[in-house]
Amino acid sequence: MSGIFAAGSLAEYLKDPVEGWGWSESTAYVVAAIVHVVLLINVFALAPFFFIWLERKASGRIQDRLGPTRVGGKFGWLQSLADGVKLIQKEDLCPPAADSMLFRVAPYLVCISSFAAFVFLPFSEGWTAVAADVGLFLIVAILSLEVFGIILAGYASASKWSLFGGMREAAQMVSYEIPLAICALVPIVTIGSLNLSDIGRAQSGWIIDWMIFHDPFTFCTFFVYFTVATASCKRAPFDLAEAESELVGGFHTEYSGMRWSFFFMGEYASMFLVCALAAILFLGAWHTGLPVVDDMLQTARDAGGASGYLANLLGMAITIFKGGLLVFVQIWLRWTLPRLRIDQVMMTCLKYLIPISCFLFLGVIVWPMLWLTVSDAPISHEGNTVRIGTTRTTWLPSALGDRMPAGPAAAAPAGAWSNSDNDGSNDSSDAETGEPQPAAPAEAPEDPAVGNTAADDPKSGFASRRPRRRQGGQR
């Protein structure tokens, strides 16, 4: 059992002939992929299972009711399971005038787009199916594919109510994706990485080190992001795509049974996804905000074995708790605020949210420079990040040598002043004026194949464009 805990991944454990099973590389990766998919499917399925129950109980309490109290005990824990069993037994109908193929495919597109985005979501330190360096943009891009399923469902149903709902959803999602992407850029430019795991690691420490408390612009960006994420999930007060008071049921008017439930499974899974993404971007990811506890968990992760597994399990529970808390806020808003009109929804995005998000994006870029101007805080380098006092940023340029790959020493460019203090050979100065003289340029290597020097070769790069040496202050 210790072998699977010590391995870096499940595939490595399956390939290990000593501690693991000694499988071939291709077989090990296929089996590991299947295991990861099964785990993500359980997350994808259990999230709607729990949040449907939570919405029933929360809406009941808000409306001074009890909600589910009979199925599965006093609190109705199995109400979602009872709903699923009921939907399985219902007849799967397709309108005679509908495009049967598109009508049947649309619910699966909604579910697949929501499920695929979970592949790039880190639940804890190192616990992600695909640790992509551009994981954040991949999640945003994949989530935007959900609108195709909604449009196809409205178009293929051969119903004007469904068509109106599909067109509303197309206009709404395409519009709200713009401020959503801009808000997602704010943590990127602050931390300097598109990798969600790197963004999570950068927020270790106290609660004030979380991205939401980084500066006033990131604080406001969190609330703008949460607003546009709620609208992208078709949640009230932005649920104009289904608007039962106007369009009967909107884009899913003609659906029944399991195909009808697939739309809501994708919706609740997307709710949890965007909320968990908000927790990773702004709320410290899997960190508790208490350095003592986080240091203990990180030490356990570094040690590996069963203790590292339990530490990651606790980190995943923290991420899920933060995401679930934001989902509860979305549910709270649905049963508190009235539904907007479609023109109000579009005006809110185009007239307010897009300009506000652009202003916040510009502000988070200017903030380090402004802080540096008005403050005498010390500047220190931490890898690719520059710290001004307590403010982290990647927008201040670091030394060129820190960004250049290691390699053979390059010749000093002509006209550069020498800083060598080893002896007096390079610290030459004009005997009459006392002004320092530029260091002599390095001799260009001779090309053995042609017999000429690299400085004479027009294809040799920077050497051929080297300026002439200055003599006595004149060219």
Phi, psi and omega in degrees: 000332180291336182296317181290331177285327182281338183289150179289332179206169180295323179296320178296321179295319181291333180276339185293119181285344183265298182275333184258214186258350177070032180282164175291162184297316181295316180296319181297318181290325178294314180295319178297320178297319179296318179297317179296320179295318180297319178297317180291325177297322177295320176297317182296324182275323184284333178299309175298324180303317182280318187286334173295317176297318181297321180293322178296317181289318181294316179295324177296317180293321180296324180266017178061042174239177180265335185075196180298130181224357188247315187280116178085024176110192187298325184260005176066044184298330186261019180297321179294323177294320177296321177296320179296317178297321178296318182291327177297324183282348182282153181286139179270105186256150175224124181302144182300325182274358184279158172280103192299319183293310179294325180298321182277334183279329187306314180298326180290326177297320179297315181291318183295318180297323178288319181292319184297330181292334179294341182298329185259006184269119177279125179271336178200185180298108179082357181263082176213144182294314178230110180274074183279145178291340177243038185300324182296312181291329177295321177296313180297320181292318182291321178298329180291345179286345181298331183295333179295320177295322179293316180295317179296321179297318179289321182287319187280350185281347182056043179222136182292328179294318179294320180295317177300317179297319178295319179292322176298316181295321178298313180295321183289313184290319179297324180287315185282347176292334182293304178294332178297314180293322180294319178294325177291338178288336185298309175296332180295310182288337179282317183266328177091030180206145173266354181281121183296328178294319177295320179296321178293317180295328183292348183257020178288157181116210180286171180299328181291347176275355176292155186297330182295334181255015182293315178198172182299330182287318177292329177297314179289327181297325179302316182288325175294317178300315182296324178294311182289330176292322176297319178292324180292338178268007178062036179266149176299144008273022182249020185272053181284345181289333179247330169018075185298336179285345181242318190243027180065288176218004180071221187294339181254026181301318186271004183265153178210167175065216185293326179296325175295321182289334180297324177299317182282331174297316176295323181294312181290326176294321177293325176301312180293324181296310182292330178286320175295324176295321176297322178296322180286321184284323191235335191248030172084003177055235184270010180272147181275342186087004177243108186303327181297313180291316181295323178294322177296317179293321180293323176297321177294322177295317180294328179289334180075195180071202182294326180294320176295324178295317180293325178295318177293325178296320177292322176298321177296321178297323178294316179298316180295322179296315179297316178296318178296326178295321178290326175297320177299322177296319177299318177296318179301316180295324182298319184266013179243317186261145176285158180287139177277162171282162183296323179291327177290324178297314181291322179294321179301321180285304189287327186266336186239304190291320179294311176299321180295316180295322177295319178296318180293322178296316178294321181295321181290338175282318184282335186306312179299321179295318178295319179296322179292328182287317187265354185238149175259026182295146180291150180252130178223153180255134175231087183068239178271004185248141175255130179251122175256098186066247177256005183262126177263140178204156173244011185265357172267128184292136175265176181298145183299326180295333178287340183256353182267140178293152180291143181185188179297149182298130180272151179290145180291136179293152180296143179090354180278142180277137182282139178248012184286134178243016183292315177213186183269009185289326184262352181264054182282152178214159179289129183296329184273314185266338183078006180278143179292148180254150179292151179290149180290140180291149179290147180290135179287140181291150179273137178279114183293336184283322185254333180094355179259174179265160181293334180291336179271352184269120181291349182259008187272009174091225187292334184297325182286344181252020182288133181289161179290155179286136178282138179232120178060030179081359181242152175277000000 
